[in-house]
Amino acid sequence: MGSAYAYDTKAGKRWEARYRKPDGKTARKGGFLRKRDAEAYIAEVEVSKSAGTYIAPSDAHATVAVLGVDWLIAHQAAVKPSTYHSDESAWRIHVKPKWGVRRVGSIRHTEIAAWIAELAATKSPTTVKRCHGVLASILDGAVRDRRIPANPAREVKTPKKSKKPKPYLSHKQVERLAAASRYPDVIRFTAYTGLRWGEVTGIRVRNVDLKRRRVLIEENAVEVNGHVQVGTPKTHERRAVVYPAFLDKSVRAAVKGKAADDLLWPAEFGGYLRPGNAVSGWFAGAVKRIRAEDAKAAIEAKERGEEAPPIMPRVTPHDLRHTAASLAISAGANVKAVQRMLGHASAAMTLDTYAELFEDDLDSVAVALDSQRSASLGP
């Protein structure tokens, strides 16, 4: 047990609590007006030591800025470059300016909730959630290091993301996009395999099995802040993906004359293929040209009093992944097969992402149940 000692100040007599920390070192806390207050504090310390929940007051003095530096170093080694880039930006632009000078032990739940509300007024739900996640993760580390007893950032509500409808291309639309683009074979390959753009551009000749029409996905070339960074696939697991027979000719042509370590789909002048600027790049340019053609056709159809044909939706390279899922499901692929093709962590994730594509199954279930009942019970 510790002891309480009196000392004199200009404001009068005060009491100091002296005790030993779990590591055996002596600690003290002064400023108590009464001896029994100091003794009560010592008793609380002893209880927390016995329960294993003791937190040294000095440890809670560490600032968010200091702990944030260590968190960033550890975080960079644990996540993909693209994720780290986004989280580091959230830290530098939003979290550090607001919380950097604050001691972790002084931060309150209500303060964080107010900050989240302030961010939500001008920032997207994605940005708000990312900023909250960075601060919460840093404070999680403070809890594990026993600097604070609980994380004040947890259970703070953040704005919900609104799910935007995914654009799905038909077979004809995929072919039109391929024909209008600079790299038609890459468009077709991506739209019928469901690979992420970085996975497609990271395929090397050695990854291609021409006899079985399979490609082994073991690299992911992601563009981060204007630079391509190569790492493992998003799930960190290698997987084999089958491509349809009609792509065999283009894949064989891409392999021909190349060494095993050469890229299957390189850029025109070498290096990793990029889709270009989201507004003026070669991919966006192809989409714009088709949409312009469709808009013109719609006007002409209207003048003739005919029904306007559908206009090509605005799509990005990543949307071709959604198209692959849609085409596979419409062709009869089950959830497990689509999950393996897309490289999702679980079938539940695939269902959650593409639930609307399986809605027609409800009608099939209802018809099957009706038929079975009739067969069992009679008319």
N, C-alpha and C positions, 0 to 999 in steps of 0.2 A: 504494500500500500504506500501511497505517497503521503506528503505532509503539506500543511498550509503554513506559510510564513508571512508575517506582517512586515510592511515597509512604509516609509513616510514619503509623501509627495507634497507639492505645493497646494494641491487641492485637499489634502488630508491623508488619513491613514488608509492604506490599501492592503489587499491580501494576494499572495501569489501561491498558485498550486504547483508543487513540484512532484514529478512522478517519473517512472521509467517506461520507456516505449518497449514494444515487443522485442526489439533488438538489444535491449539492455541499456541503451543510452539514456541519459537523463534529459528530461524535457521540462519546460516550465511555461506557465501561462499566468500572467498577472492581470491587474485591473479589477479584481473583485472587491466590492464594497464591504462585504461581510465574510467572516471566516467560514461560516457554514456554506456560503456559496462556493468558495474555493474547494471545500471538502466534498460538496455535492458533485462538482466537476470531476474531482479525482475518482469518486465512486463510479461515475459514468464511464470514465476511462478504463477502470478495472473491469467493468462489465463488458465493454466492447472488446477488450483484450481477450477475455475468456471466450467470447462468442466468435472471435476471429474477424470482427468488423471494425477494428480500430483504424482510424484515419488521423494521421498527424496533421495538425492545423497548418504547418509550414508547407506540406505537400499540396494543399489546396491553393497555395499562392501562385503556382505555375500558371502562366498565361496561355491562352489559346494559340497565340502566335508561336510560342516555343514548342508546344506539343504538336502543333500543325506541321512543323518542319519534319519531325520524326515520322509522323503519320504519312506524309507524302512519300518519303523514302520507302517505307514499307509497302505502301499502296502501289507504287510504281512497279514493284517486283511481283505483285499479286494479280494485276489486271492487264487487259489488253492495252496497247498504246493508244487506241482511239478513246477508250474509257478513261484512261489516265489524263489524256489531253483535256477532255471535257470537265473532269473533276478538278484538275489543277486550275482551269480557267474560272470555275465557280469559286474556288478557294481564293484566288488572287483578286477577282473582281468584286465578289460579294461578301464572302465569309470573313476573310482577314480584315478588310476595312471596318467591318462592323464589330467583330468580336476579338480581334487580335490582341488588344491591350488588356482585355478582361481576364481576371483570375478565374480559373474554372470553378472555384468554390463560391464565387459571387454571382454566378449566372442562375437566373430563375426561369422556371417553366413559362410563366406568364410573359416574360420578356421575349422569349423565343417565339411564342405564339403571336405576339404583336408584330415581330419582325417578319414572320411568314405572311401575315395578312398584308403588311406593307409591300412585300415583294410581289404578292399575288395581284396587286392592283395594277402593276405595270409589266410584269413578266409572265411568260407562258408557264403552264403547269409543269412542263418538263424541267424548265430552269429552276423553278421553285423547289421541286422535289429533289433536284440534284444538289442545290445549296443546302437544303435541310439535311440531306443524307451525308454530306461532307462534315457539317458541324456535329451531327449525331454520332458519326463514326469516331471523330476525334474525342468526343466526350465519353464514348464507350471505352476507349483506351484509358481515359482518366479513371473510370470506374474500376477497370481491371487492375490498374496500378494502385488502387486504393487512395486516390487523391480526393475523390468525392464518393459519397455513399450511393448515389443513384444518378441516372442520366436525365437532366431536366429537358432534353430535347425529345425524349421518347414520349409517345402518346400525344404529340402535337399534330393536329390535323393539317394536312396539306391539300391543295385543290386537286380534284380528280381530273385525269386526262380524258378528253372526249375522243372516243374512237371514230376516226375518219373512215368512211367506206373505202375499201381497197379496190383499185382498178384492176380488172381482170380482162386480158385480151383473148380474143377468139383465135382459132388457128389461122384464119384469113388475115386478121390484124397483125399477128406475129410475122407472117410472111411479108406483108406490106412494109412493116417496120424494118425487117431484115433487108428487103430489096432497096429501101430508101437510105440505108446507112452505109458508112464506110467499111464496116466490118460485119457483113451479113452472117457469116458462119458463127461468129461469136454470139450474135443476137439469138440465132436459132438454138445454139448449144445451151445458152443460159435459160432460155424460155422452156426448154424441154428436159432439163436436168434439175432445176431448182437450186442450183448452187448460188452462193453469195458471190457478188462481183469479185471480191478479193480472192475467193477460192478459184474462180474461173481463170483469172489472170495469173494465178500462182501455180497453175498446172505445168509440170515439166514433162518432156517426152518420156522420161523413165516411168512416169505415173500412168501411162496409157497402156492398156491391155487390148490390142486390136482384135485378138481372137474372141475374147469374151465380151467385147464392147463395154469395157469398164474403165473408169479412171479412179485412181487412188488420191484422195484429198488429204494432203498432209501439210500444206502451206496456205497461208492467207496473206495476200499482199494488200494492205490497207493504206489508203492515203490519209495522212494525219498532218494537218497544218501545212499542206503543200508538198509533203515528202512521203514517199512510199516506204512503209515499214513492214517487214516480212516476219510473220510469226506463225504459230500453230492455228488451226481452225478455232472457231469461236468456242466450241465445247472442249477444246484441248484434245479431242479424240480424232484419230484418223478414221476415215470411212471410205468404202468403195461405192461408187455411184454408177448405175447402168445408163447408157444413152441409147436412144432408139436407133433402129437399123438405118433409117433414112439419113442419119447424120454420119454414117460410117465413111462415106466418100469424102466429106469435108475434113473429118478427123484424120484420115489417111493422108490427105493432101497436106495437112498442117504438120504432120510428123515427118513427111518425106524430106530427106536430105539434112536432117538436124541431128545434133549430138544428144546423148541421153539427158544432159543437164540443161539443154536449151528450153526456153519457154514454148509451150504449145501455141499460145496466142500472143505473140509479142506485139508491141506498138509498131507502127509503120517504119519508124527509124530506130527501132531497137528499144530495149527496156520494157518495163511493165506497162501494159495497156491501161490507159485511164479514159473514163467516159467524157472527160473535158468539163468545161464550165457548165453549170446547171442551166444557164441561159443561152449561151452561144456555142457550147461544145458540140462535137459531132453527133452525139446521141440525142441531145436536146434539139439539134437542128433537124434531124430526121423526123422526130415527133412533130415539130412545128410544120414541116412541109406537108405531112400527111393530114394534119388537122386543117391546114389551109385548103387542101384539096377537098376534104370532107365538107368544110363550111361552104365552099363554092358549089359542091354537088347538092347540098341541102337547099341553097337558094334557088338553084335551077329546078329542083324537084318541086319546090313550093310554087314557082311560077307556072309549072305545068299542072299544078293541082294534084300532085302525087305525094305520097308519104315520104318524108325525108329520111335518108339512110342514116344509121348511127354514126356519130362523130368519134373518131379515135380519142380515148381519154388521155389526159396528161399522165405520162408514166415516166418513171425514173429507172435506172438499171436495176435497182432493188425490187421494183414492182414486177419485173420479169420472174422473180422468185415466186411471187404470189400467183402469177399466171401459170407457172409450172404446177403449183399445187392444185389450182382450179382445173386445169386440163387433165391432171392425173386422176382426180376424184371423179370428174365427169366420165372418165374412161373406165371407172369401176374399181380403182385402187382403194384398198382399205386404209384405215387410219394408221396402222402400224407400218405399212409400206411407205406411206407419205412421210411419216415421222423419220424413217431411216433415210429416205431420199433427201429430205431437207436438213437432216442433222440436228433435229430437235432433241432436247434432253429427255423428253417423255412424250407418250402419246397424248397425255392430258394437255400438254402445251400445244400440240398440233390441233387438238379439238378446240381449245380456247381461242387459238388464233384464227381458225377457219371454220368456226361453228356454223356460219351462215351457208357454207357450201354443202353441209350435210342435212339441211332442213328438209329436202325432198325425201329423205329416208323415212321421215315421220309418216308420210302418205303410204309408203311401201309397207311399213309396219302395220298400219291400220288395215290395209287391204289383206295382208297376210293373216292377221288376227281374225278378221271377218270370215275369211275362207276356212280357217281351221275350226272356228266355232260351228260354221254351217256343216262342215264335214263330220264333226263330232256329235252335234245335237240334231242335225237335220234341219230342213227349212222351218 
